[in-house]
Amino acid sequence: MSTTKWTIDPTHSEVSFKVKHLVISTVTGYFRKFEGAAESTSDDFSGANVSFAADIDSIDTNQADRDGHLKSPDFFDAANHPQLTFSGTVENQGGDYKLVGDLTLRGTSKAVELDVDFGGVAGDPYGQTKAGFEIEGKINRKDFGLSWSAVTEAGNVVVSDNVRLILSVQLVKQVEAEATA
């Protein structure tokens, strides 16, 4: 059985997160620099090995002061932990896809399970083969040492512990170079 290698197409992918602010609204953030790969032996990606990394310094919530705070030791501590990483596999559980593996943030690794919507495989106008995925799940930020917290005078929590992860990923099938003699 042959293995097919795939890499993330960053121009057709995005990595975001959402967290409640003051319990009444949601702040959305993005990681602008990331990379990832998958190795699959099946057309439906069942059992595929997946690796992913995002640069913490690329965090973008559309507000520079908040981004600086998120990069600080209060949250991600980008100076000492410059990347978040994931390593795991795709599981097809009776037609429901899950991405199961270890997420590492701030030097702490925890097992996570994310829901996957496999959009299928298609060719693009440039002769490349692409595969699409929508990936979602929740983590508790405090499980990874992102424990900064504050409460307003009225008793509202400033930042929720629960964070939604939302990835829209397009992979590009890698073509092996032919050996020349």
Secondary structure as a PSIPRED ss2 file (coil, helix, strand):
# PSIPRED VFORMAT (PSIPRED V4.0)

   1 M C   1.000  0.000  0.000
   2 S C   1.000  0.000  0.000
   3 T C   1.000  0.000  0.000
   4 T E   0.000  0.000  1.000
   5 K E   0.000  0.000  1.000
   6 W E   0.000  0.000  1.000
   7 T E   0.000  0.000  1.000
   8 I E   0.000  0.000  1.000
   9 D C   1.000  0.000  0.000
  10 P H   0.000  1.000  0.000
  11 T H   0.000  1.000  0.000
  12 H H   0.000  1.000  0.000
  13 S C   1.000  0.000  0.000
  14 E E   0.000  0.000  1.000
  15 V E   0.000  0.000  1.000
  16 S E   0.000  0.000  1.000
  17 F E   0.000  0.000  1.000
  18 K E   0.000  0.000  1.000
  19 V E   0.000  0.000  1.000
  20 K E   0.000  0.000  1.000
  21 H E   0.000  0.000  1.000
  22 L C   1.000  0.000  0.000
  23 V C   1.000  0.000  0.000
  24 I C   1.000  0.000  0.000
  25 S E   0.000  0.000  1.000
  26 T E   0.000  0.000  1.000
  27 V E   0.000  0.000  1.000
  28 T E   0.000  0.000  1.000
  29 G E   0.000  0.000  1.000
  30 Y E   0.000  0.000  1.000
  31 F E   0.000  0.000  1.000
  32 R C   1.000  0.000  0.000
  33 K C   1.000  0.000  0.000
  34 F E   0.000  0.000  1.000
  35 E E   0.000  0.000  1.000
  36 G E   0.000  0.000  1.000
  37 A E   0.000  0.000  1.000
  38 A E   0.000  0.000  1.000
  39 E E   0.000  0.000  1.000
  40 S E   0.000  0.000  1.000
  41 T C   1.000  0.000  0.000
  42 S C   1.000  0.000  0.000
  43 D C   1.000  0.000  0.000
  44 D C   1.000  0.000  0.000
  45 F C   1.000  0.000  0.000
  46 S C   1.000  0.000  0.000
  47 G C   1.000  0.000  0.000
  48 A C   1.000  0.000  0.000
  49 N E   0.000  0.000  1.000
  50 V E   0.000  0.000  1.000
  51 S E   0.000  0.000  1.000
  52 F E   0.000  0.000  1.000
  53 A E   0.000  0.000  1.000
  54 A E   0.000  0.000  1.000
  55 D E   0.000  0.000  1.000
  56 I H   0.000  1.000  0.000
  57 D H   0.000  1.000  0.000
  58 S H   0.000  1.000  0.000
  59 I E   0.000  0.000  1.000
  60 D E   0.000  0.000  1.000
  61 T C   1.000  0.000  0.000
  62 N C   1.000  0.000  0.000
  63 Q C   1.000  0.000  0.000
  64 A H   0.000  1.000  0.000
  65 D H   0.000  1.000  0.000
  66 R H   0.000  1.000  0.000
  67 D H   0.000  1.000  0.000
  68 G H   0.000  1.000  0.000
  69 H H   0.000  1.000  0.000
  70 L H   0.000  1.000  0.000
  71 K H   0.000  1.000  0.000
  72 S C   1.000  0.000  0.000
  73 P C   1.000  0.000  0.000
  74 D C   1.000  0.000  0.000
  75 F C   1.000  0.000  0.000
  76 F C   1.000  0.000  0.000
  77 D C   1.000  0.000  0.000
  78 A C   1.000  0.000  0.000
  79 A C   1.000  0.000  0.000
  80 N C   1.000  0.000  0.000
  81 H C   1.000  0.000  0.000
  82 P C   1.000  0.000  0.000
  83 Q E   0.000  0.000  1.000
  84 L E   0.000  0.000  1.000
  85 T E   0.000  0.000  1.000
  86 F E   0.000  0.000  1.000
  87 S E   0.000  0.000  1.000
  88 G E   0.000  0.000  1.000
  89 T E   0.000  0.000  1.000
  90 V E   0.000  0.000  1.000
  91 E E   0.000  0.000  1.000
  92 N E   0.000  0.000  1.000
  93 Q E   0.000  0.000  1.000
  94 G C   1.000  0.000  0.000
  95 G C   1.000  0.000  0.000
  96 D E   0.000  0.000  1.000
  97 Y E   0.000  0.000  1.000
  98 K E   0.000  0.000  1.000
  99 L E   0.000  0.000  1.000
 100 V E   0.000  0.000  1.000
 101 G E   0.000  0.000  1.000
 102 D E   0.000  0.000  1.000
 103 L E   0.000  0.000  1.000
 104 T E   0.000  0.000  1.000
 105 L E   0.000  0.000  1.000
 106 R C   1.000  0.000  0.000
 107 G C   1.000  0.000  0.000
 108 T E   0.000  0.000  1.000
 109 S E   0.000  0.000  1.000
 110 K E   0.000  0.000  1.000
 111 A E   0.000  0.000  1.000
 112 V E   0.000  0.000  1.000
 113 E E   0.000  0.000  1.000
 114 L E   0.000  0.000  1.000
 115 D E   0.000  0.000  1.000
 116 V E   0.000  0.000  1.000
 117 D E   0.000  0.000  1.000
 118 F E   0.000  0.000  1.000
 119 G E   0.000  0.000  1.000
 120 G E   0.000  0.000  1.000
 121 V E   0.000  0.000  1.000
 122 A E   0.000  0.000  1.000
 123 G E   0.000  0.000  1.000
 124 D C   1.000  0.000  0.000
 125 P C   1.000  0.000  0.000
 126 Y C   1.000  0.000  0.000
 127 G C   1.000  0.000  0.000
 128 Q C   1.000  0.000  0.000
 129 T E   0.000  0.000  1.000
 130 K E   0.000  0.000  1.000
 131 A E   0.000  0.000  1.000
 132 G E   0.000  0.000  1.000
 133 F E   0.000  0.000  1.000
 134 E E   0.000  0.000  1.000
 135 I E   0.000  0.000  1.000
 136 E E   0.000  0.000  1.000
 137 G E   0.000  0.000  1.000
 138 K E   0.000  0.000  1.000
 139 I E   0.000  0.000  1.000
 140 N E   0.000  0.000  1.000
 141 R H   0.000  1.000  0.000
 142 K H   0.000  1.000  0.000
 143 D H   0.000  1.000  0.000
 144 F H   0.000  1.000  0.000
 145 G C   1.000  0.000  0.000
 146 L C   1.000  0.000  0.000
 147 S C   1.000  0.000  0.000
 148 W C   1.000  0.000  0.000
 149 S C   1.000  0.000  0.000
 150 A C   1.000  0.000  0.000
 151 V E   0.000  0.000  1.000
 152 T C   1.000  0.000  0.000
 153 E C   1.000  0.000  0.000
 154 A C   1.000  0.000  0.000
 155 G C   1.000  0.000  0.000
 156 N C   1.000  0.000  0.000
 157 V E   0.000  0.000  1.000
 158 V C   1.000  0.000  0.000
 159 V E   0.000  0.000  1.000
 160 S E   0.000  0.000  1.000
 161 D E   0.000  0.000  1.000
 162 N E   0.000  0.000  1.000
 163 V E   0.000  0.000  1.000
 164 R E   0.000  0.000  1.000
 165 L E   0.000  0.000  1.000
 166 I E   0.000  0.000  1.000
 167 L E   0.000  0.000  1.000
 168 S E   0.000  0.000  1.000
 169 V E   0.000  0.000  1.000
 170 Q E   0.000  0.000  1.000
 171 L E   0.000  0.000  1.000
 172 V E   0.000  0.000  1.000
 173 K E   0.000  0.000  1.000
 174 Q C   1.000  0.000  0.000
 175 V C   1.000  0.000  0.000
 176 E C   1.000  0.000  0.000
 177 A C   1.000  0.000  0.000
 178 E C   1.000  0.000  0.000
 179 A C   1.000  0.000  0.000
 180 T C   1.000  0.000  0.000
 181 A C   1.000  0.000  0.000
